[in-house]
Amino acid sequence: MSPSPTSTPFQLPALPWTPAALEPHISARTLSFHYDKHHATYVERLNGLVANNAAYEGRALPEVIRAAAEKRDAAVFNNAAQTWNHSFYWQSLRPGGGGEPGGALADRIRKDFGSFAVLRQQLADAASTQFGSGWAWLVAESGVLRVVKTGNAETPVTTNARALLTIDVWEHAYYLDYQNRRGDYVTAVLDHLLHWEFAADNLPS
Ligand code: FE2
């Protein structure tokens, strides 16, 4: 679970696929704003905020997020967490993804949720009911998989939970393609885009 960028000054990581690769579920036009504008701006603002600041400079991104949370430094926290969350989100998606995972992850899901259908419903509910901007996550905490949702820039990085995958439910993630129909975006992500192999790679050993 270590999406680049890794330390100051942070870089906008390359997308793991071409901008049109997620169509028709997420358009290249959405990505031209979501990645090229929103994500890029979080990285740019973060670098401006941490430059020449001994509390942050030279530290890895998760350390910057935790330090900013501890200091209640909202500007650094929001931009650092959003930088990390978006890098993790791009990796949580892939063309031809979605559906049910296999292998060890499928076994863990059956053990902790009872069935994949239960997990799918919990992810759909978390993503659909997060009030306002935020994120839905599959995480592992104390050896158990569970679904959580976070508001705005909040992130599992500040908790003991380890993120396995995430769904961005800020309006900028879906409004151009789905307008107010967040549920349709979430269904498309669940059925066609979730990168279960990435989630499996993030399973604690
Ligand atoms: Fe976003």
Boltz pocket constraint, residues with backbone or C-beta under 6 A from the ligand:
constraints:
  - pocket:
      binder: B
      contacts: [[A, 34], [A, 38], [A, 86], [A, 168], [A, 170], [A, 172], [A, 173]]
      max_distance: 6.0
